[in-house]
Amino acid sequence: MKNTHPVVATDPGVTRQVLADHPDLMMVSFRFEKGAEGRLHQHPHVQSTYVRSGRFLFFCGGAENELGPGDSLVIPADTEHGCICREAGELIDCFTPRREDFLT
């Protein structure tokens, strides 16, 4: 299917585009410029993150991990998390259930 979801600026140097969605699951692309931050936040959704390209320092539940292409992690629901982009790249995130707030 052709993707008709818009690219949305979320934070300085960060864009988001929904790739696919269903009430039970959503796939989203986040693109980061070097130095951009995914600010610390939390939500009731379980999230999996796959690093398609670039390098990122992730903060998740008080732990820090540096991830690069091919790496992934799962973020439990209601866990504070965020990242700093060390090398420009793209994250592919999946959320269950879907993030309704990303559709408005």
C-alpha positions, -999 to +999 in steps of 0.1 A: +000+000+000+011+035-007+019+055+025-004+086+027+007+096+062+024+130+064+060+137+076+056+157+109+083+177+126+083+167+163+114+183+179+143+203+164+161+180+139+135+152+143+107+141+120+080+114+123+060+095+097+035+067+104+043+038+081+014+015+089-013+014+115-040-008+129-058-003+163-035-030+178-002-020+163+015+010+146+049+013+128+066+047+127+097+061+111+117+087+131+145+105+113+171+124+134+198+149+125+231+146+143+227+160+178+189+160+178+172+146+209+142+125+215+132+141+248+126+120+278+090+109+280+068+079+288+035+065+274+011+036+281+022+018+249+048-010+246+074+002+221+100-017+201+128+003+184+149-008+155+179+013+144+178+014+107+207+038+104+228+061+125+240+059+161+219+067+192+225+070+229+193+056+245+181+063+280+155+038+292+144+032+327+176+047+342+199+026+319+220+040+290+228+021+258+245+031+226+229+015+196+238+014+159+224-001+127+207-034+132+203-030+170+170-029+187+153-027+221+119-031+237+106-003+260+079-015+285+048+005+289+050+036+312+089+035+312+107+068+309+129+069+278+146+091+252+177+093+230+204+116+217+214+111+180+252+107+177+252+101+140+222+111+117+199+082+111+165+066+113+146+046+139+117+023+131+094+021+161+064-002+166+038+006+193+011-016+207-016-005+208-013+022+182-005+058+191-038+076+184-020+109+191+001+103+160-030+103+138-043+137+147 
